[in-house]
Amino acid sequence: MKTSAIIPIKSFSRAKTRLELDTEKTEIFCHVMLEEVLDAVSKSKHIQKIILVSKEEQAFQIGKKFQCKEIFDETESSVNNAVNLADSWISENNFSRSVVFPQDIPFMTTHDIDILFNFHISSNSVIVVPSRHFDGTNALIRTPSDIMKTRYDEGSYKFQFEAARSKTNHYSLALIQRIMLDIDNMSDIDFALKKNIKPSVCQKLREIFGIDNGSF
């Protein structure tokens, strides 16, 4: 089944304000996260094309390494708008399904993606992976891609289910730890470091945030 991955990307300088990093470190942090996500997605046998939706030139430069499709998002008004832009390209290029990932789940592995797609059982279905705090959506598989309009930015993955329920009886929740772990604040980083989830990423975070290896 021909599948695309959509990754909406906020301009690095405007991202992750709750971490209170300076501009340079914020951009380095965003670079690390995006490269980790793209590396995992690009190695999945289930995904044929990665679509980046952004106006961040650094993101597009990173994406070139992974042969990503670039879609320019002038306004960066919302995740929903970014997905809509990608959906237009998807419909013109005959993809059967899509998965939406955020840019801030650097602990996700290719194995996690394979597990996610093992949940896929219907040609008319929706699968949601919530965030660790169940206050957002960290992965969304839509088959076909236009089965529903996404409902991000409303505070809960449950709104995706509301949209899905009106279109199909085949919708499900998948709990995959590393996909559920997005980085929004220092408590998320503390959690990941204590668990030593994806050690190579944890080491990069320690260097960015100036955290001693012996702290965790």
Secondary structure, 3 states (H helix, E strand, C coil): CCEEEEEECCCHHHCCHHHCCCHHHHHHHHHHHHHHHHHHHHCCCCCCEEEEEECCHHHHHHHHCCCCEEEECCCCCCHHHHHHHHHHHHHHCCCCEEEECCCCCCCCCHHHHHHHHHCCCCCCEEEEEECCCCCCEEEEEEECCCCCCCCCCCCCCHHHHHHHHCCCCCEEECCCHHHHCCCCCHHHHHHHHHHCCCHHHHHHHHHHHCCCHHHC
